[in-house]
Amino acid sequence: YIHIINKADMAASKGLKILVGCKRVIDYAVKVRVKPDRSGVVTEGVKHSMNPFDEIAVEEAVRMKEKKLAGEAVAISVGPPQSQETLRTALAMGIDRAIHVEIPLAQLEKLQPIHVSKLLAKVCESEKPDLVILGKQAIDDDCNQTGQMLAALLDWPQATFASKIEPSQDSKQLRVTREVDGGLETIDVSVPAVVTSDLRLNEPRYATLPNIMKAKKKPLAKMSPDQLGVDLQPRQEVISVEDPPVRKAGAKVESVEDLVGKLREKGLVK
Amino acid sequence: FQASRAASLLPQLLLRRRPAPAGAFALLARPASSASGGLPPLTTEIHPGIKRGAFSQLTDADLSAFEAIVGGDHVIKDADEVLSYNIDWLRICRGQGQLVLRPKTTEEVSAIVRHCNKRRLAVVPQGGNTGLVGGSVPLFDEIVISTSRMNSLLSIDPVSGVLVAEAGCVLEQLDREAASQGLMMPLDLGAKGSCQIGGNLATNAGGLRLLRYGSLRGTTLGLEAVLPTGQVLDCLTTLRKDNTGYDIKQLLIGSEGTLGIITKAAILCPARPKSVQLAFLGLDSFQAVLDTYRLARRSLGEILSAFEFIDSESMRAVKQNLGLSCPLGEHSFYVLAETSGSNETHDREKLDGFIESVMSMDGCATDGTVAQDAGQFAHLWSLRERIVESLLVDGYEYKYDVSLPLADIYRLVEHMRTRLDGRVIRTAGYGHLGDGNLHLNFTTPKFDAKVLELIEPHVFDWVRDRRGSVSAEHGLGLKKSQYIRHSKADFAVRVMAEVKRLLDPNGIMNPYKVLPDE
């Protein structure tokens, strides 16, 4: 799949078309509980909201529109019927229209980044965005895979863990600052490209009332994995999900001798 | 500093913990006092007219007796440690208590009080010490009896919703325990991280959700207390209905520790709502606030769980003094309307309807937001819950808490603002609009007796003339006991004095508080 964009000066063009991925996850403030049968975590009746990194991605797309770098911003979510609420939040923040790829509940638990990236790749074929912005990882599975897989499927450049996105010096590419272990790395990528957002990219806005009302009227299209011709056969099987080990209480000692004695007991010193 | 959302988001994402409680009291390092050397002035200096009652002095024999009851570790005599028990949260009072006792059981409390009653030693019951009227600290050398060690949760019944706990349990911890059973505590206030349920009952604390869940007078099913003679009053029942005789616990609720020390309580907890939504609106007149409230009651009806208003001066304090950011532009008033219900779709629909009405109504809110996730929810609430904390940064705070007819609420703020123009840093008005309860605060860099003279008794007279209450929920404590007759008939006050004499013949239980000295 090759998509060629007019490489004219980005500032003069009518702006990039951006596709933003949003995932509905358990709200980060909720105390997650493991199901008694250890097959997963309790999601029934639990507060869900947009993945925080995706909020940041949505915010970036809206800001790029405001700066006239982008012309149209489309939000997409792969998930259950309730993902529509997540998309409404994106619309209320300033996204123009939304696409919901609805996954039936039976297949939801077994959905993996490989499936999501294939679905997104198919949508990219028809939507032809210039830039796809995804959250760097979802806070429920912490996979950090979808953006990278998508770029590989599309054979597009990728700029992950972005903390800044701006036009490059010659305005023909995007200059992305990435957060890496050693510090910050700045790279230029040509569009179309996949970028994943990191925490410091921006601070998401609150959805204002007028925008919340407008969001109800913005187009929200529904698609199914069958329509997109993507097979959702799981490649992995979750064997069990468990709580992390309970932290054992520490012990206070009265003197250095006691400390050394205890360390010896545990075989930590000879 | 800039308390940006991203900066607060990072540790939470990394640690996957609940966001820190919005309650200011748990996190706040005590603000620097206005007075010399960082300590507030002695209360006896501010109120030189109050004379020490005819109580005995502490002796070594008393100390031995107390040590025998609670053990040497829990008899605190060290001056530095005792000092913190002598200063109230607002740092406007400093007592001269020499001794703090920390009992673990009702029996210990009973033994202590019996001894004090026999010896005529004055005592002050103290829970979280978050009271705002100087009621929880000594004035002279009263002995502080702290309930902090009595912090066991005794039982929660998930079917009936009844929670039984010792008086020293911190409100927020009780709420967490209740949450694990799908329940919630029926009250919520900014001090939740530090206040204890015994103190909440003793002050009949109101808080943010009284509008929805009612007052502790309704939700407290039973309690156990130690009376000033040392006798244990066991009215601890978990029954929802029990009309057998006089309801004596109602005397203790709201008595501010002057009729006994509450040791256990049985509280009826409502079901924890599955869906909580929060709308935050910007309005430009107080009439718009009242109209919005009327709309909220009509369109949100049974799911409305809180309705708070904040004026522009309070918002300025929160922004300037604490660095919090407000997502809306500059407005004369802000409103927080919260809903709690059992069905998210249903509640969202109702909230959408309310918002549509609010936006189409002339002169109503044009600017506003709805919290999209728990982080936004907590941040928006912090703009209201941390106002008290932000005002303390100015220096010295004069705090008033009154009930008034709704239409008069902001008239009082405007009137006092004009009266104190140029003499104070700010006049802030905010509060539980749904309950007709205004919190009115003034700040100066240091305590200024002339400012106090301009405020009192004028503000209380203004309230009395409109048949309001001079203390809606904070109680009388030390600071307002002289004004009780502004809101209660003289005969009623005399009946109260009779009850006090009956239960506390030697007057040892939290003297100088609530009732005026006769």
Interface residues (C-beta under 8 A of the other chain):
Chain A: D27 Y28 A29 V30 K31 V32 G45 K47 S49 M50 P52 E55 E85 T89 A92 I139 L199 R200 N202 E203 P204 R205 Y206 A207 T208 L209 P210 I212 M213 K216
Chain B: S4 R5 A6 L9 L10 Q12 L13 R16 R18 P19 K274 L281 P327 R348 D352 I355 E356 V358 M359 A365 T366 D367 G368 T369 V370 A371 Q372 D373 A374 G375 Q376 A378
